[in-house]
C-alpha cells in the first residue's frame, strides 16, 4: 500500500483548500477512498480526485489551485 500525505478531515486534497464538511456533504462533494472520507471545494476537484486518487494522496504532491 502506498504511503499517503497527512490530510486534514476538512482539507480538499486536490487544491489544499479548507472545506466546510457539512456543506460539502450536502452538495455531494465527498468521496470515500481506502476507508477514509475526503471532501472537496467543488465539482472540479471532486472529479479530478476520482480520476486518480493516488496522485493527490502521494507524499510528494503539493496541492495548488
Ligand atoms: Zn478544490
PDB file of the backbone (N, CA, C, O) and the ligand in Angstrom, with CONECT records:
HET     ZN  A 101       1
ATOM      1  N   UNK A   1       0.838  -1.203   0.000  1.00  0.00           N
ATOM      2  CA  UNK A   1       0.000   0.000   0.000  1.00  0.00           C
ATOM      3  C   UNK A   1       0.875   1.255   0.000  1.00  0.00           C
ATOM      4  O   UNK A   1       1.821   1.347   0.782  1.00  0.00           O
ATOM      5  N   UNK A   2       0.576   2.191  -0.842  1.00  0.00           N
ATOM      6  CA  UNK A   2       1.358   3.422  -0.976  1.00  0.00           C
ATOM      7  C   UNK A   2       1.192   4.290   0.267  1.00  0.00           C
ATOM      8  O   UNK A   2       0.139   4.297   0.905  1.00  0.00           O
ATOM      9  N   UNK A   3       2.229   5.005   0.587  1.00  0.00           N
ATOM     10  CA  UNK A   3       2.159   5.944   1.699  1.00  0.00           C
ATOM     11  C   UNK A   3       1.458   7.212   1.258  1.00  0.00           C
ATOM     12  O   UNK A   3       1.678   7.702   0.150  1.00  0.00           O
ATOM     13  N   UNK A   4       0.617   7.737   2.123  1.00  0.00           N
ATOM     14  CA  UNK A   4      -0.144   8.938   1.776  1.00  0.00           C
ATOM     15  C   UNK A   4       0.278  10.126   2.625  1.00  0.00           C
ATOM     16  O   UNK A   4       0.843   9.973   3.708  1.00  0.00           O
ATOM     17  N   UNK A   5      -0.006  11.300   2.112  1.00  0.00           N
ATOM     18  CA  UNK A   5       0.228  12.532   2.863  1.00  0.00           C
ATOM     19  C   UNK A   5      -0.733  12.587   4.025  1.00  0.00           C
ATOM     20  O   UNK A   5      -1.711  11.839   4.072  1.00  0.00           O
ATOM     21  N   UNK A   6      -0.456  13.471   4.963  1.00  0.00           N
ATOM     22  CA  UNK A   6      -1.408  13.733   6.031  1.00  0.00           C
ATOM     23  C   UNK A   6      -2.366  14.806   5.543  1.00  0.00           C
ATOM     24  O   UNK A   6      -1.957  15.919   5.211  1.00  0.00           O
ATOM     25  N   UNK A   7      -3.625  14.462   5.505  1.00  0.00           N
ATOM     26  CA  UNK A   7      -4.640  15.398   5.015  1.00  0.00           C
ATOM     27  C   UNK A   7      -5.705  15.551   6.089  1.00  0.00           C
ATOM     28  O   UNK A   7      -6.255  14.565   6.580  1.00  0.00           O
ATOM     29  N   UNK A   8      -5.990  16.803   6.450  1.00  0.00           N
ATOM     30  CA  UNK A   8      -6.986  17.058   7.490  1.00  0.00           C
ATOM     31  C   UNK A   8      -8.369  16.628   7.001  1.00  0.00           C
ATOM     32  O   UNK A   8      -8.627  16.612   5.797  1.00  0.00           O
ATOM     33  N   UNK A   9      -9.273  16.275   7.952  1.00  0.00           N
ATOM     34  CA  UNK A   9     -10.616  15.832   7.564  1.00  0.00           C
ATOM     35  C   UNK A   9     -11.393  16.889   6.772  1.00  0.00           C
ATOM     36  O   UNK A   9     -12.317  16.556   6.030  1.00  0.00           O
ATOM     37  N   UNK A  10     -11.018  18.158   6.930  1.00  0.00           N
ATOM     38  CA  UNK A  10     -11.732  19.229   6.229  1.00  0.00           C
ATOM     39  C   UNK A  10     -10.868  19.866   5.133  1.00  0.00           C
ATOM     40  O   UNK A  10     -11.114  21.001   4.723  1.00  0.00           O
ATOM     41  N   UNK A  11      -9.864  19.133   4.666  1.00  0.00           N
ATOM     42  CA  UNK A  11      -8.977  19.669   3.642  1.00  0.00           C
ATOM     43  C   UNK A  11      -9.245  19.020   2.287  1.00  0.00           C
ATOM     44  O   UNK A  11      -9.336  17.798   2.170  1.00  0.00           O
ATOM     45  N   UNK A  12      -9.369  19.863   1.277  1.00  0.00           N
ATOM     46  CA  UNK A  12      -9.506  19.368  -0.097  1.00  0.00           C
ATOM     47  C   UNK A  12      -8.129  18.858  -0.550  1.00  0.00           C
ATOM     48  O   UNK A  12      -7.186  19.644  -0.644  1.00  0.00           O
ATOM     49  N   UNK A  13      -8.002  17.552  -0.832  1.00  0.00           N
ATOM     50  CA  UNK A  13      -6.680  17.002  -1.164  1.00  0.00           C
ATOM     51  C   UNK A  13      -6.156  17.462  -2.524  1.00  0.00           C
ATOM     52  O   UNK A  13      -4.966  17.324  -2.806  1.00  0.00           O
ATOM     53  N   UNK A  14      -7.024  18.002  -3.360  1.00  0.00           N
ATOM     54  CA  UNK A  14      -6.608  18.418  -4.711  1.00  0.00           C
ATOM     55  C   UNK A  14      -6.000  19.820  -4.685  1.00  0.00           C
ATOM     56  O   UNK A  14      -4.900  20.025  -5.198  1.00  0.00           O
ATOM     57  N   UNK A  15      -6.717  20.800  -4.084  1.00  0.00           N
ATOM     58  CA  UNK A  15      -6.252  22.180  -4.118  1.00  0.00           C
ATOM     59  C   UNK A  15      -5.755  22.678  -2.764  1.00  0.00           C
ATOM     60  O   UNK A  15      -5.163  23.755  -2.688  1.00  0.00           O
ATOM     61  N   UNK A  16      -5.986  21.911  -1.691  1.00  0.00           N
ATOM     62  CA  UNK A  16      -5.488  22.282  -0.380  1.00  0.00           C
ATOM     63  C   UNK A  16      -6.397  23.237   0.390  1.00  0.00           C
ATOM     64  O   UNK A  16      -6.061  23.660   1.496  1.00  0.00           O
ATOM     65  N   UNK A  17      -7.538  23.573  -0.187  1.00  0.00           N
ATOM     66  CA  UNK A  17      -8.468  24.493   0.480  1.00  0.00           C
ATOM     67  C   UNK A  17      -9.111  23.841   1.703  1.00  0.00           C
ATOM     68  O   UNK A  17      -9.295  22.625   1.753  1.00  0.00           O
ATOM     69  N   UNK A  18      -9.447  24.674   2.684  1.00  0.00           N
ATOM     70  CA  UNK A  18     -10.229  24.195   3.818  1.00  0.00           C
ATOM     71  C   UNK A  18     -11.703  24.210   3.408  1.00  0.00           C
ATOM     72  O   UNK A  18     -12.209  25.200   2.879  1.00  0.00           O
ATOM     73  N   UNK A  19     -12.368  23.100   3.663  1.00  0.00           N
ATOM     74  CA  UNK A  19     -13.728  22.911   3.175  1.00  0.00           C
ATOM     75  C   UNK A  19     -14.682  22.767   4.359  1.00  0.00           C
ATOM     76  O   UNK A  19     -14.336  22.152   5.367  1.00  0.00           O
ATOM     77  N   UNK A  20     -15.876  23.333   4.234  1.00  0.00           N
ATOM     78  CA  UNK A  20     -16.939  23.128   5.220  1.00  0.00           C
ATOM     79  C   UNK A  20     -17.525  21.733   4.966  1.00  0.00           C
ATOM     80  O   UNK A  20     -18.209  21.506   3.969  1.00  0.00           O
ATOM     81  N   UNK A  21     -17.243  20.814   5.882  1.00  0.00           N
ATOM     82  CA  UNK A  21     -17.602  19.410   5.660  1.00  0.00           C
ATOM     83  C   UNK A  21     -19.114  19.236   5.501  1.00  0.00           C
ATOM     84  O   UNK A  21     -19.560  18.464   4.652  1.00  0.00           O
ATOM     85  N   UNK A  22     -19.907  19.947   6.312  1.00  0.00           N
ATOM     86  CA  UNK A  22     -21.361  19.820   6.236  1.00  0.00           C
ATOM     87  C   UNK A  22     -21.871  20.275   4.868  1.00  0.00           C
ATOM     88  O   UNK A  22     -22.742  19.640   4.272  1.00  0.00           O
ATOM     89  N   UNK A  23     -21.311  21.391   4.381  1.00  0.00           N
ATOM     90  CA  UNK A  23     -21.726  21.899   3.071  1.00  0.00           C
ATOM     91  C   UNK A  23     -21.306  20.962   1.946  1.00  0.00           C
ATOM     92  O   UNK A  23     -22.079  20.695   1.026  1.00  0.00           O
ATOM     93  N   UNK A  24     -20.075  20.465   2.027  1.00  0.00           N
ATOM     94  CA  UNK A  24     -19.582  19.549   1.003  1.00  0.00           C
ATOM     95  C   UNK A  24     -20.452  18.293   0.967  1.00  0.00           C
ATOM     96  O   UNK A  24     -20.773  17.780  -0.105  1.00  0.00           O
ATOM     97  N   UNK A  25     -20.826  17.807   2.141  1.00  0.00           N
ATOM     98  CA  UNK A  25     -21.668  16.615   2.224  1.00  0.00           C
ATOM     99  C   UNK A  25     -23.032  16.888   1.590  1.00  0.00           C
ATOM    100  O   UNK A  25     -23.562  16.055   0.854  1.00  0.00           O
ATOM    101  N   UNK A  26     -23.597  18.071   1.885  1.00  0.00           N
ATOM    102  CA  UNK A  26     -24.902  18.438   1.336  1.00  0.00           C
ATOM    103  C   UNK A  26     -24.862  18.516  -0.184  1.00  0.00           C
ATOM    104  O   UNK A  26     -25.851  18.226  -0.856  1.00  0.00           O
ATOM    105  N   UNK A  27     -23.702  18.913  -0.725  1.00  0.00           N
ATOM    106  CA  UNK A  27     -23.561  19.048  -2.178  1.00  0.00           C
ATOM    107  C   UNK A  27     -23.059  17.779  -2.848  1.00  0.00           C
ATOM    108  O   UNK A  27     -22.918  17.737  -4.070  1.00  0.00           O
ATOM    109  N   UNK A  28     -22.791  16.752  -2.064  1.00  0.00           N
ATOM    110  CA  UNK A  28     -22.292  15.501  -2.621  1.00  0.00           C
ATOM    111  C   UNK A  28     -20.837  15.559  -3.034  1.00  0.00           C
ATOM    112  O   UNK A  28     -20.390  14.759  -3.856  1.00  0.00           O
ATOM    113  N   UNK A  29     -20.081  16.512  -2.462  1.00  0.00           N
ATOM    114  CA  UNK A  29     -18.667  16.658  -2.808  1.00  0.00           C
ATOM    115  C   UNK A  29     -17.790  15.907  -1.810  1.00  0.00           C
ATOM    116  O   UNK A  29     -16.852  16.452  -1.228  1.00  0.00           O
ATOM    117  N   UNK A  30     -18.134  14.644  -1.642  1.00  0.00           N
ATOM    118  CA  UNK A  30     -17.453  13.800  -0.666  1.00  0.00           C
ATOM    119  C   UNK A  30     -17.164  12.460  -1.329  1.00  0.00           C
ATOM    120  O   UNK A  30     -17.997  11.924  -2.060  1.00  0.00           O
ATOM    121  N   UNK A  31     -16.001  11.937  -1.071  1.00  0.00           N
ATOM    122  CA  UNK A  31     -15.663  10.616  -1.588  1.00  0.00           C
ATOM    123  C   UNK A  31     -15.026   9.807  -0.480  1.00  0.00           C
ATOM    124  O   UNK A  31     -14.325  10.343   0.379  1.00  0.00           O
ATOM    125  N   UNK A  32     -15.281   8.499  -0.511  1.00  0.00           N
ATOM    126  CA  UNK A  32     -14.579   7.611   0.405  1.00  0.00           C
ATOM    127  C   UNK A  32     -13.566   6.830  -0.414  1.00  0.00           C
ATOM    128  O   UNK A  32     -13.901   6.215  -1.426  1.00  0.00           O
ATOM    129  N   UNK A  33     -12.321   6.866   0.043  1.00  0.00           N
ATOM    130  CA  UNK A  33     -11.250   6.150  -0.650  1.00  0.00           C
ATOM    131  C   UNK A  33     -10.400   5.429   0.370  1.00  0.00           C
ATOM    132  O   UNK A  33      -9.913   6.045   1.318  1.00  0.00           O
ATOM    133  N   UNK A  34     -10.216   4.152   0.194  1.00  0.00           N
ATOM    134  CA  UNK A  34      -9.455   3.316   1.121  1.00  0.00           C
ATOM    135  C   UNK A  34      -9.889   3.539   2.566  1.00  0.00           C
ATOM    136  O   UNK A  34      -9.056   3.663   3.464  1.00  0.00           O
ATOM    137  N   UNK A  35     -11.196   3.589   2.777  1.00  0.00           N
ATOM    138  CA  UNK A  35     -11.750   3.650   4.121  1.00  0.00           C
ATOM    139  C   UNK A  35     -11.717   5.016   4.777  1.00  0.00           C
ATOM    140  O   UNK A  35     -12.045   5.157   5.956  1.00  0.00           O
ATOM    141  N   UNK A  36     -11.312   6.037   3.998  1.00  0.00           N
ATOM    142  CA  UNK A  36     -11.238   7.394   4.546  1.00  0.00           C
ATOM    143  C   UNK A  36     -12.100   8.316   3.725  1.00  0.00           C
ATOM    144  O   UNK A  36     -12.243   8.133   2.516  1.00  0.00           O
ATOM    145  N   UNK A  37     -12.682   9.318   4.381  1.00  0.00           N
ATOM    146  CA  UNK A  37     -13.517  10.273   3.658  1.00  0.00           C
ATOM    147  C   UNK A  37     -12.721  11.516   3.293  1.00  0.00           C
ATOM    148  O   UNK A  37     -11.970  12.044   4.113  1.00  0.00           O
ATOM    149  N   UNK A  38     -12.887  11.976   2.071  1.00  0.00           N
ATOM    150  CA  UNK A  38     -12.260  13.211   1.606  1.00  0.00           C
ATOM    151  C   UNK A  38     -13.342  14.162   1.140  1.00  0.00           C
ATOM    152  O   UNK A  38     -14.348  13.741   0.568  1.00  0.00           O
ATOM    153  N   UNK A  39     -13.133  15.446   1.386  1.00  0.00           N
ATOM    154  CA  UNK A  39     -14.109  16.467   0.983  1.00  0.00           C
ATOM    155  C   UNK A  39     -13.462  17.391  -0.055  1.00  0.00           C
ATOM    156  O   UNK A  39     -12.241  17.540  -0.107  1.00  0.00           O
ATOM    157  N   UNK A  40     -14.318  18.007  -0.876  1.00  0.00           N
ATOM    158  CA  UNK A  40     -13.813  18.824  -1.980  1.00  0.00           C
ATOM    159  C   UNK A  40     -14.540  20.163  -2.033  1.00  0.00           C
ATOM    160  O   UNK A  40     -15.694  20.286  -1.622  1.00  0.00           O
ATOM    161  N   UNK A  41     -13.819  21.173  -2.558  1.00  0.00           N
ATOM    162  CA  UNK A  41     -14.374  22.522  -2.612  1.00  0.00           C
ATOM    163  C   UNK A  41     -15.388  22.650  -3.746  1.00  0.00           C
ATOM    164  O   UNK A  41     -16.268  23.509  -3.700  1.00  0.00           O
ATOM    165  N   UNK A  42     -15.268  21.808  -4.751  1.00  0.00           N
ATOM    166  CA  UNK A  42     -16.159  21.914  -5.900  1.00  0.00           C
ATOM    167  C   UNK A  42     -16.073  20.694  -6.782  1.00  0.00           C
ATOM    168  O   UNK A  42     -15.282  19.779  -6.551  1.00  0.00           O
ATOM    169  N   UNK A  43     -16.928  20.707  -7.818  1.00  0.00           N
ATOM    170  CA  UNK A  43     -17.035  19.563  -8.727  1.00  0.00           C
ATOM    171  C   UNK A  43     -15.702  19.265  -9.435  1.00  0.00           C
ATOM    172  O   UNK A  43     -15.372  18.104  -9.674  1.00  0.00           O
ATOM    173  N   UNK A  44     -14.948  20.305  -9.765  1.00  0.00           N
ATOM    174  CA  UNK A  44     -13.686  20.115 -10.481  1.00  0.00           C
ATOM    175  C   UNK A  44     -12.720  19.238  -9.702  1.00  0.00           C
ATOM    176  O   UNK A  44     -12.190  18.257 -10.223  1.00  0.00           O
ATOM    177  N   UNK A  45     -12.501  19.607  -8.442  1.00  0.00           N
ATOM    178  CA  UNK A  45     -11.593  18.839  -7.598  1.00  0.00           C
ATOM    179  C   UNK A  45     -12.151  17.441  -7.341  1.00  0.00           C
ATOM    180  O   UNK A  45     -11.412  16.456  -7.337  1.00  0.00           O
ATOM    181  N   UNK A  46     -13.443  17.371  -7.131  1.00  0.00           N
ATOM    182  CA  UNK A  46     -14.113  16.094  -6.888  1.00  0.00           C
ATOM    183  C   UNK A  46     -13.848  15.128  -8.041  1.00  0.00           C
ATOM    184  O   UNK A  46     -13.508  13.965  -7.826  1.00  0.00           O
ATOM    185  N   UNK A  47     -14.009  15.622  -9.255  1.00  0.00           N
ATOM    186  CA  UNK A  47     -13.827  14.773 -10.435  1.00  0.00           C
ATOM    187  C   UNK A  47     -12.361  14.422 -10.652  1.00  0.00           C
ATOM    188  O   UNK A  47     -12.033  13.285 -10.990  1.00  0.00           O
ATOM    189  N   UNK A  48     -11.478  15.407 -10.454  1.00  0.00           N
ATOM    190  CA  UNK A  48     -10.047  15.150 -10.630  1.00  0.00           C
ATOM    191  C   UNK A  48      -9.568  14.060  -9.683  1.00  0.00           C
ATOM    192  O   UNK A  48      -8.819  13.166 -10.076  1.00  0.00           O
ATOM    193  N   UNK A  49      -9.999  14.141  -8.455  1.00  0.00           N
ATOM    194  CA  UNK A  49      -9.598  13.147  -7.458  1.00  0.00           C
ATOM    195  C   UNK A  49     -10.096  11.763  -7.859  1.00  0.00           C
ATOM    196  O   UNK A  49      -9.382  10.770  -7.716  1.00  0.00           O
ATOM    197  N   UNK A  50     -11.314  11.710  -8.356  1.00  0.00           N
ATOM    198  CA  UNK A  50     -11.893  10.429  -8.756  1.00  0.00           C
ATOM    199  C   UNK A  50     -11.126   9.763  -9.888  1.00  0.00           C
ATOM    200  O   UNK A  50     -11.085   8.536  -9.980  1.00  0.00           O
ATOM    201  N   UNK A  51     -10.513  10.579 -10.756  1.00  0.00           N
ATOM    202  CA  UNK A  51      -9.748  10.031 -11.877  1.00  0.00           C
ATOM    203  C   UNK A  51      -8.491   9.307 -11.404  1.00  0.00           C
ATOM    204  O   UNK A  51      -8.115   8.276 -11.963  1.00  0.00           O
ATOM    205  N   UNK A  52      -7.840   9.851 -10.369  1.00  0.00           N
ATOM    206  CA  UNK A  52      -6.569   9.283  -9.941  1.00  0.00           C
ATOM    207  C   UNK A  52      -6.238   9.686  -8.507  1.00  0.00           C
ATOM    208  O   UNK A  52      -5.375  10.536  -8.286  1.00  0.00           O
ATOM    209  N   UNK A  53      -6.919   9.082  -7.534  1.00  0.00           N
ATOM    210  CA  UNK A  53      -6.734   9.472  -6.131  1.00  0.00           C
ATOM    211  C   UNK A  53      -5.278   9.404  -5.683  1.00  0.00           C
ATOM    212  O   UNK A  53      -4.828  10.269  -4.930  1.00  0.00           O
ATOM    213  N   UNK A  54      -4.539   8.403  -6.125  1.00  0.00           N
ATOM    214  CA  UNK A  54      -3.165   8.220  -5.642  1.00  0.00           C
ATOM    215  C   UNK A  54      -2.269   9.412  -5.965  1.00  0.00           C
ATOM    216  O   UNK A  54      -1.355   9.725  -5.202  1.00  0.00           O
ATOM    217  N   UNK A  55      -2.525  10.076  -7.086  1.00  0.00           N
ATOM    218  CA  UNK A  55      -1.741  11.256  -7.448  1.00  0.00           C
ATOM    219  C   UNK A  55      -1.837  12.310  -6.361  1.00  0.00           C
ATOM    220  O   UNK A  55      -0.833  12.913  -5.983  1.00  0.00           O
ATOM    221  N   UNK A  56      -3.051  12.534  -5.856  1.00  0.00           N
ATOM    222  CA  UNK A  56      -3.293  13.612  -4.909  1.00  0.00           C
ATOM    223  C   UNK A  56      -2.940  13.231  -3.477  1.00  0.00           C
ATOM    224  O   UNK A  56      -2.770  14.099  -2.621  1.00  0.00           O
ATOM    225  N   UNK A  57      -2.831  11.943  -3.224  1.00  0.00           N
ATOM    226  CA  UNK A  57      -2.501  11.472  -1.876  1.00  0.00           C
ATOM    227  C   UNK A  57      -1.022  11.169  -1.723  1.00  0.00           C
ATOM    228  O   UNK A  57      -0.554  10.896  -0.618  1.00  0.00           O
ATOM    229  N   UNK A  58      -0.284  11.215  -2.819  1.00  0.00           N
ATOM    230  CA  UNK A  58       1.138  10.876  -2.786  1.00  0.00           C
ATOM    231  C   UNK A  58       1.911  11.854  -1.905  1.00  0.00           C
ATOM    232  O   UNK A  58       1.586  13.039  -1.826  1.00  0.00           O
ATOM    233  N   UNK A  59       2.934  11.331  -1.252  1.00  0.00           N
ATOM    234  CA  UNK A  59       3.757  12.127  -0.332  1.00  0.00           C
ATOM    235  C   UNK A  59       4.353  13.356  -1.005  1.00  0.00           C
ATOM    236  O   UNK A  59       4.506  14.402  -0.374  1.00  0.00           O
ATOM    237  N   UNK A  60       4.690  13.231  -2.286  1.00  0.00           N
ATOM    238  CA  UNK A  60       5.390  14.325  -2.963  1.00  0.00           C
ATOM    239  C   UNK A  60       4.453  15.259  -3.714  1.00  0.00           C
ATOM    240  O   UNK A  60       4.913  16.112  -4.474  1.00  0.00           O
ATOM    241  N   UNK A  61       3.154  15.114  -3.516  1.00  0.00           N
ATOM    242  CA  UNK A  61       2.202  16.014  -4.187  1.00  0.00           C
ATOM    243  C   UNK A  61       1.982  17.266  -3.354  1.00  0.00           C
ATOM    244  O   UNK A  61       1.760  17.191  -2.145  1.00  0.00           O
ATOM    245  N   UNK A  62       2.046  18.425  -4.015  1.00  0.00           N
ATOM    246  CA  UNK A  62       1.769  19.687  -3.346  1.00  0.00           C
ATOM    247  C   UNK A  62       0.475  20.249  -3.915  1.00  0.00           C
ATOM    248  O   UNK A  62       0.395  20.534  -5.110  1.00  0.00           O
ATOM    249  N   UNK A  63      -0.548  20.414  -3.064  1.00  0.00           N
ATOM    250  CA  UNK A  63      -1.827  20.940  -3.555  1.00  0.00           C
ATOM    251  C   UNK A  63      -1.664  22.360  -4.067  1.00  0.00           C
ATOM    252  O   UNK A  63      -0.927  23.153  -3.479  1.00  0.00           O
ATOM    253  N   UNK A  64      -2.342  22.687  -5.153  1.00  0.00           N
ATOM    254  CA  UNK A  64      -2.333  24.058  -5.661  1.00  0.00           C
ATOM    255  C   UNK A  64      -3.643  24.318  -6.382  1.00  0.00           C
ATOM    256  O   UNK A  64      -4.292  23.391  -6.868  1.00  0.00           O
ATOM    257  N   UNK A  65      -4.025  25.580  -6.446  1.00  0.00           N
ATOM    258  CA  UNK A  65      -5.312  25.942  -7.053  1.00  0.00           C
ATOM    259  C   UNK A  65      -5.210  26.116  -8.563  1.00  0.00           C
ATOM    260  O   UNK A  65      -6.207  26.420  -9.218  1.00  0.00           O
TER     261      UNK A  65
HETATM  262 ZN    ZN A 101     -10.551  22.141  -4.506  1.00  0.00          ZN
END
